[in-house]
Amino acid sequence: NDTGAGKHWSDNEVRALINIWSDEKIQQMLEGATRNKEIFEEIARRLMKHGIDRDWKQCRTKYKNLKYEYRALQKENEHLGNPRRKMRFYDEVDCILRRQPLGASSWGCESSSLLSGTKNFSDEIK
């Protein structure tokens, strides 16, 4: 009975998750919520609309891992000043956690580009 819990997330799946996470309503629901199963069930339903089959536990785990990796990198950068490690989707997660509005000029956080994956984020910095 394989639930696919250990199944690797593709870049497009992560982009779709980040896109949903960037939704203001989802962010407000997640803020301060300790019992958040329903929120991640909603995220899983939205992913399913994009053809991505993930359950709420997988979504919650990926969300937590992205946040943890981002915060660990932030802490490391404070100490070293010069980042040695890179994180995939750092800029996107940074936009969300710093509460930058989508489409903020220098960050390039546009929900359409997050989901489609066709746009290069550095192209938006002009």
For each residue, the residues with C-beta under 8 A, 3 or more apart:
1:
2:
3: 55
4: 7 53 54 58
5: 57 58 61
6:
7: 4 58
8:
9: 13 14 17 54 62
10: 13 14
11: 14 15 88 117
12: 15 16 52 117
13: 9 10 16 17 47 52 54
14: 9 10 11 17 18 62 66 88 89
15: 11 12 18 19 89 92 114 115 116 117
16: 12 13 19 20 47 50 52 114 115
17: 9 13 14 20 21 43 47 54 59 62 63
18: 14 15 21 22 66 89 92 93 96 114
19: 15 16 22 23 111 114 115
20: 16 17 23 26 43 46 47
21: 17 18 26 27 30 43 63 96
22: 18 19 26 27 92 95 96 102 109 111 114
23: 19 20 26 27 111
24: 27 28
25: 28 29
26: 20 21 22 23 29 30 39 42 43
27: 21 22 23 24 30 31 96 99
28: 24 25 31
29: 25 26 33 36 39 42
30: 21 26 27 33 36 39
31: 27 28
32:
33: 29 30 36 39
34:
35: 38
36: 29 30 33 39 40 60
37: 40 41 56 60
38: 35 41 42
39: 26 29 30 33 36 42 43
40: 36 37 43 44 56 57 59 60 63
41: 37 38 44 45 56
42: 26 29 38 39 45 46
43: 17 20 21 26 39 40 46 47 56 59 63
44: 40 41 47 48 54 55 56 58 59
45: 41 42 48 49
46: 20 42 43 49 50
47: 13 16 17 20 43 44 50 52 53 54 59
48: 44 45 51 52 53
49: 45 46
50: 16 46 47 115
51: 48
52: 12 13 16 47 48
53: 4 47 48
54: 4 9 13 17 44 47 58 59 62
55: 3 44 58 59
56: 37 40 41 43 44 59 60
57: 5 40 60 61
58: 4 5 7 44 54 55 61 62
59: 17 40 43 44 47 54 55 56 62 63
60: 36 37 40 56 57 63 64
61: 5 57 58 64 65
62: 9 14 17 54 58 59 65 66
63: 17 21 40 43 59 60 66 67
64: 60 61 67 68
65: 61 62 68 69
66: 14 18 62 63 69 70 89 93
67: 63 64 70 71 93 97
68: 64 65 71 72
69: 65 66 72 73 87
70: 66 67 73 74 87 90 93 94 97
71: 67 68 74 75
72: 68 69 75 76
73: 69 70 76 77 83 85 87 90
74: 70 71 77 78
75: 71 72 78 79
76: 72 73 79 80 83 84 85
77: 73 74 80 81 82 83
78: 74 75 81
79: 75 76
80: 76 77 83 84
81: 77 78
82: 77
83: 73 76 77 80 86
84: 76 80
85: 73 76
86: 83 90
87: 69 70 73 90 93
88: 11 14
89: 14 15 18 66 92 93
90: 70 73 86 87 93 94
91: 94 95 107 108 109 121
92: 15 18 22 89 95 96 109 114 121
93: 18 66 67 70 87 89 90 96 97
94: 70 90 91 97 98 100 107
95: 22 91 92 98 100 102 104 107 109
96: 18 21 22 27 92 93 99 100 109
97: 67 70 93 94
98: 94 95
99: 27 96
100: 94 95 96 104 107 109
101: 104 109
102: 22 95 109 110 111
103: 109 110
104: 95 100 101 107 108 109
105: 108 124 125
106: 125
107: 91 94 95 100 104
108: 91 104 105 113 121 122 123 124 125
109: 22 91 92 95 96 100 101 102 103 104 114
110: 102 103 113 114 119 124
111: 19 22 23 102 114 115
112: 115 116 119
113: 108 110 116 117 118 119 121 124
114: 15 16 18 19 22 92 109 110 111 117
115: 15 16 19 50 111 112
116: 15 112 113 119
117: 11 12 15 113 114
118: 113
119: 110 112 113 116 123 124
120: 123 124
121: 91 92 108 113 124 125
122: 108 125
123: 108 119 120 126
124: 105 108 110 113 119 120 121
125: 105 106 108 121 122
126: 123
